[in-house]
Amino acid sequence: MSGHVRHLYVHLPFCAHRCGYCDFVTVVGRHAEHASYVDALLAELQLERGLLAPELETVFLGGGTPTFTKPEELARLLAALPSADEVTVEANPETVTPELACLLRSGGVTRVSIGAQSFAPRLLATLERAARPDDVRAAVYALRDASFDNISLDLIYGIPGQSSADLDRDLSEALALEPEHLSCYELEAKPGTRFAHAHGAALTRQSESMEAYFEQVVERLVAAGYRWYETANFCRVPERAGGRDLRARHNLAYWRGRDYLGLGIGAVSTVGGRRWRNAPRLAAYVAALARGERPERVVEPLPADVKVRERVMLGLRLDEPLRLAGVAPALDRAGLDRLERLGLVQRGIDDGGRETLALTPRGRFLGDGAAAVALA
Amino acid sequence: MDQAHIRNFSIIAHIDHGKSTLADRILQLTDTVPAREMREQLLDTMELERERGITIKAQAVRVLWKGHQLNLIDTPGHVDFTYEVSRSLQACEGALLVVDAAQGIEAQTLANAYLAIENDLEIVPVVNKIDLPQADPDAAAAELADLIGEDPERVLRISAKTGEGVAGVLDAIVERVTPPSGALSAPARALVFDSSYDQYRGVVAFVRMVDGSLSRRERMRAMAQGTRFEAEELGFFSPTMRAEASLAAGEVGYVITGLKDVSRLRVGDTLTSEERPAQEPLPGYKDVKPMVFSGLFPTDSDDYPDLRDALERLKLNDAALFYEPETSQALGFGFRCGFLGLLHMEIVRERLEREFDLDLLVTAPNVAYRVKPTNGDWVEVHTPSEMPDDVEEVEEPYIKASIIVPKEYVGTVMELCNERRGKFDHLEYLSEERVHLTYELPLAEIVLDFYDQLKSRTRGYASFDYDVIGFRPGNLVRVDVLVGGEPVDALSLIVHRDGAYARGKALVERLREEIPRQLFDVAIQAAIGSRVIARETVKARRKDVLAKCYGGDITRKRKLLEKQKAGKRRMKQVGMVEVPQEAFLAVLNLGNGDRR
């Protein structure tokens, strides 16, 4: 092994049901194909092994619903994947049984991210989620029992019909479970999804009244002792976590512009000056790897200037300041001055005496608009 | 051909009353165009004209009928082109006045008919479309006869579409229109009634020989301007160009001058022979003054030189077009253009966009103002932002509007005219059903949406024409618009003081809808001088960030961001505020309900 990539993503596309709002690469059911898919993943890992560093920092199993994968196949996959300091698995609440928790634990998983989304049955129904609020609690207890000490909950806000009080209740319910980490996403009606078709108009209508929900989420979680370290991500501050840095290290790698390898259908990799995405077709993927060939991919060259722009775009999502050296060519000085006058960015000097740039809290709520102004 | 066998005539008709069809039929009936080459609206050669069903440039076609040479001089058919019509009429001795049997006389027919009568033309009245089921030829004939003081029996009834009665029209031209009576042996005098420009052959003059004759290769002189040239070729249209050795008194044709600079030969000038020049030129035309002005700015500032070149080219065969460079703080470099009227403006814009592939931002039209600044001399102002802050007097152009409507709409039309500061002038019944109304109105009150309003309030029945009758004092003020505290010159308006508050309020409300929310609050104000008369605020966005961004989302996110940036580039920067180009048109679309 001679590579340098220290972050590995593995895509497990299987789901019990495709939720209306989801635009990830997912496959419903297909139990018979779980084994051949895991074979294919491991074959792709073999083909790309040369890109990986001897020691990995993070592995992330995303989906789909990774925990919907047949337990024996999930166990086989976990056993065969390289070990890492942080191994995260995404899980739907209703799939997390005490048995599964033990399976994950013994498979080397260190962190579980639970797709709770909401604790209101009415809103869960709108999202077409199968889990009941009690399933979320049961999942967290099962994981705690299996001695997981790094649990993340996903919440969605801005659901059609969700009042500000509803959101507050969801946040209270989530906080009551004392998760180490929370990801809070505004519901997006992505073009082409069934959800956009069914609820797009409602989302547009309510967009003004729900404009303040993002602020509400941030205020509530920060007051509860969480660090707003990325636009949509929060973790317990070290003082309330035994000194641990609970930021998601795998995702942090994306935001810091590190290279990563992605395995599985639809998975994206970025290595050096290239980004590629595996074709999102299950059968073709399995067949290609069964022949010992790489799956069909769409390759995007990433010239240095594009990478620098991405660094700015991603770096400004974080609460940690972005170092100016290196990204300066991508910045529009006049734009930065304007943002500074508006109180949306803050320039600074880090411990090493280097110039830095970060969005102010207000700037972070306007992150996309601010980035568009900051970039040359 | 001797003058006794020549007849020069034009056709006066409202749009859609069948002028082009009649012209086509005449070309067919006289075997000028073989049937297999016939296509509709043959004379309307420009693509634009064919689509709109109207004619812009005058053109002359020679046909032969029963031993006579008939020259059909085409006239444009719209209110904006009265000036071009009058040019054409000066080259004729007669005119066919064509009226749709179902529609009767329209305001514009009236205007052009009066023009023909003023020019002492013999008028041959024609009722067209008698084949239509809803036609009422007797009523139309009675109106026509009444208008020109003719016996209704002498009104011809035809269908240009089926060809019925068209031969009778040609006979009537021969019988009724007087032949030209120029002096054949006198020094040559030819009236230039139009011109066009050919990339290879230079300026082509359309002429009516009045006296004497001119020949190919003859040295000629344009008497008013003194321009000298040798005629490379001369001839007539039939309907394509046919070269001839010479053109003699009474004839109509073209002269290829070889001049490469259009400004050296003005329409209205008189051509004479260099060798044996005439003493006096023919009476020329007055210069037309554009009355409606608008700023034309390229959407992409890199296109400025292309816009300049395009305007130069258009000016070659559109003498009425006026332009001068204009710099707007908000819109950058462009041109202030003057037009005869709104249709003229619309046609110029369309030609620029279509023929020259330019993407343009056209500011709301305004009229010319005469302004006397305090302690200064009178100046003419073409842009609201040029209006000085301290003025003693302001004058604005007035028109006499001529409107024909069915009698049940008289009330609603009078109401509209009164809303627009109109002064009632005259009311007359054309028939039991139809009324001719005249009003004096400020031109500024009709340049925005008067015609649309007139049409919609009369269910399309009203017809409208106008003549500029001069400048008159007005109690006018300049309303400025400030966006984020910065004045936006392109949005300034000049309005009557009584309407200033309502217009200012409507404008800022409209702008609030057009200007997207930004990263900060944006104040939009309307002000007269330093006094703010209306204010709206575009509240700052509270959130502008997409939640999810992981390894698989980065490319999509980056592309969205680039799109957002590109969108910003299409916006115009006013101070720190990004204003979409559409906002500059807001002033165009102030609903009528908002006015006063």
HADDOCK unambig.tbl for C-alpha pairs under 7 A between the chains (distance, minus, plus):
assign (segid A and resid 185 and name CA) (segid B and resid 547 and name CA) 5.27 0.50 0.50
assign (segid A and resid 185 and name CA) (segid B and resid 548 and name CA) 6.64 0.50 0.50
assign (segid A and resid 186 and name CA) (segid B and resid 547 and name CA) 6.03 0.50 0.50
assign (segid A and resid 211 and name CA) (segid B and resid 542 and name CA) 6.50 0.50 0.50
assign (segid A and resid 211 and name CA) (segid B and resid 543 and name CA) 6.57 0.50 0.50
assign (segid A and resid 231 and name CA) (segid B and resid 547 and name CA) 6.54 0.50 0.50
assign (segid A and resid 232 and name CA) (segid B and resid 547 and name CA) 5.52 0.50 0.50
assign (segid A and resid 232 and name CA) (segid B and resid 548 and name CA) 6.84 0.50 0.50
assign (segid A and resid 251 and name CA) (segid B and resid 550 and name CA) 6.57 0.50 0.50
assign (segid A and resid 254 and name CA) (segid B and resid 550 and name CA) 6.38 0.50 0.50
assign (segid A and resid 254 and name CA) (segid B and resid 551 and name CA) 5.76 0.50 0.50
assign (segid A and resid 267 and name CA) (segid B and resid 552 and name CA) 6.87 0.50 0.50
assign (segid A and resid 268 and name CA) (segid B and resid 551 and name CA) 6.61 0.50 0.50
assign (segid A and resid 268 and name CA) (segid B and resid 552 and name CA) 5.32 0.50 0.50
assign (segid A and resid 310 and name CA) (segid B and resid 558 and name CA) 6.78 0.50 0.50
assign (segid A and resid 365 and name CA) (segid B and resid 542 and name CA) 6.69 0.50 0.50
assign (segid A and resid 365 and name CA) (segid B and resid 543 and name CA) 4.92 0.50 0.50
assign (segid A and resid 365 and name CA) (segid B and resid 544 and name CA) 6.17 0.50 0.50
assign (segid A and resid 365 and name CA) (segid B and resid 545 and name CA) 6.38 0.50 0.50
assign (segid A and resid 366 and name CA) (segid B and resid 542 and name CA) 6.88 0.50 0.50
assign (segid A and resid 366 and name CA) (segid B and resid 543 and name CA) 5.04 0.50 0.50
assign (segid A and resid 366 and name CA) (segid B and resid 544 and name CA) 4.24 0.50 0.50
assign (segid A and resid 366 and name CA) (segid B and resid 545 and name CA) 5.62 0.50 0.50
assign (segid A and resid 367 and name CA) (segid B and resid 544 and name CA) 6.12 0.50 0.50
assign (segid A and resid 367 and name CA) (segid B and resid 545 and name CA) 5.11 0.50 0.50
assign (segid A and resid 368 and name CA) (segid B and resid 544 and name CA) 5.67 0.50 0.50
assign (segid A and resid 368 and name CA) (segid B and resid 545 and name CA) 4.69 0.50 0.50
assign (segid A and resid 369 and name CA) (segid B and resid 544 and name CA) 5.92 0.50 0.50
assign (segid A and resid 372 and name CA) (segid B and resid 561 and name CA) 6.17 0.50 0.50
assign (segid A and resid 372 and name CA) (segid B and resid 564 and name CA) 6.65 0.50 0.50
assign (segid A and resid 372 and name CA) (segid B and resid 565 and name CA) 5.58 0.50 0.50
